[in-house]
Amino acid sequence: MASATISFQPSAPAAWQENPSQAYGAANPASQFEVAKLSSRSSQAVTVPDAFEGLIGSSEAIQRVKEQVRTVAATDSTVLLEGETGTGKELVSRAVHTLSQRRHRTLIKFNCAAIPHGLIESELFGHERGAFTGAVARKLGRFELADHGTLFLDEVGEIPLQLQVKLLRVLQEQEFERLGGTQTQRVNVRLVAATNRNLAEMVSGQEFRSDLYFRLNVFPITLPPLRERTEDIPLLAEHFLEEYSRRMDKRIDTIPESTMQSLRRHPWPGNVRELQNFIERAVILTTGSILHAPLEDLKFSPDTQPEAVVTLRQAESSHILKTLRETNWVLGGPHGAAIRLGLKRTTLVSKMRKLGLTRPAPGMAL
């Protein structure tokens, strides 16, 4: 059964509808060739700058990211975007798609952390009618919706272990079965994945499949945190000031130098997104033409490095794994991991199964 292809982008109107003057050029091959060249140049002039819309900065770090995007975009290779939250991974995924041969097809975005684990398989691969309670009709998953286009998987490190093997298969073979189905669906999808977690460490902690990691890590692009490209802060601040002043119908055209210096010193643990929200708040509070920024809200000292955000699941998994290694993976008994963790042995086994923690094979590092 052929896979369904859904594109949300409208088909392009006929050329004569956009430019009636080309009717004259149809009788003159040379004229027609000139029109084609002009159209091609115009298309390139619009597409290339727009590809990086929103990815503001002139620093060496951000220019390196843009160059990497231009290099990989022309291929169909999988791209892995790494970096802290708020660094612009979604903007980069859009740039990869816009500069690729798939730009006229659909870019589908999916945040793996925003969906309960039990529903991710259905959301990614679709399901058949009756596959589970409440499945009253067939549903196409994100892979089918992105057929011949690009699929952006944000927070890919949140995909459950038991589902990672199915994701690996669709990346390698470009085929899968819908949940509750028996027929194999084939797709042609270019994947861009993103994560703010260290997947290599997750592999070491048996939280992420090594084969899937290597399949995703074909062309990694690391987005620099804002504190490593402070020269871009004035450009970003002015851009956000102009944007929010326009939205709120205010005329604010000046950022005091003392305010700009404070912005440069702040470590921005939330990166560009935090700076954007801060400028929006400042515009709301300002009544004159000079930006009044609530600098007292910048509570981090310039020398403070922001700590990585750790979820409860990550913290629990890390603590249990550390205890298991200290006890040489002995679960029960007076010196076992269960006693140290204050758990019953059966409860510990249940938690290990839920978190995907298994004892390494002989010869592997503990």
Helices and strands as residue ranges (DSSP letters): H 15-18, H 22-25, H 29-51, H 60-73, E 79-82, H 89-98, E 107-111, G 112-114, H 117-125, H 142-145, E 150-154, G 156-158, H 161-173, E 175-177, E 184-186, E 190-195, H 199-204, H 210-216, E 219-222, G 226-228, G 230-232, H 233-247, H 257-265, H 271-285, G 295-297, H 312-326, H 337-341, H 345-355
